[in-house]
């Protein structure tokens, strides 16, 4: 059985459970509801505490805590960057990231989790604000993320696949990559 858990939906987005409830009210015939549970509960979200710890580790720049959330064979697709394979590449990516940036604010505007056996599909929207470590203007962005969490044999959950992106166009002042290049050029001129 799939289970959908939701938090703070935008007015134009509704979880599948709401769509099923609406269809039932309208008398839609032949609706297969066996695959989806319409129960929404934060108490039943097996990864909520992990998501909160992940966000806190990101804000604190705690690379060890971030990496501990990933499966050994994780695949991560950060925006405007190459795909990362495994925890070692993720560690290198975060080390470079925190060499140049510090997260000053991070909040989720929406979040939905669907459980499929030993997998949890997590879709979220977020707001992030970062500042360059060497000084400069604050960069604020709104983005989306999609994570696949995998339950291990010991019952713990780890991020197995992850990707995130900005909802703003490249060049609108939100691109971490362009800001990092500018910082590298400035350091080279000293």
Secondary structure as GFF3:
##gff-version 3
##sequence-region A 1 190
A	DSSP	beta_strand	2	7	.	.	.	ID=ss1
A	DSSP	alpha_helix	16	25	.	.	.	ID=ss2
A	DSSP	beta_strand	36	37	.	.	.	ID=ss3
A	DSSP	three_ten_helix	42	44	.	.	.	ID=ss4
A	DSSP	alpha_helix	48	60	.	.	.	ID=ss5
A	DSSP	alpha_helix	63	68	.	.	.	ID=ss6
A	DSSP	beta_strand	70	77	.	.	.	ID=ss7
A	DSSP	beta_strand	83	85	.	.	.	ID=ss8
A	DSSP	alpha_helix	86	100	.	.	.	ID=ss9
A	DSSP	beta_strand	101	116	.	.	.	ID=ss10
A	DSSP	beta_strand	119	132	.	.	.	ID=ss11
A	DSSP	beta_strand	138	151	.	.	.	ID=ss12
A	DSSP	beta_strand	157	166	.	.	.	ID=ss13
A	DSSP	alpha_helix	176	188	.	.	.	ID=ss14
###
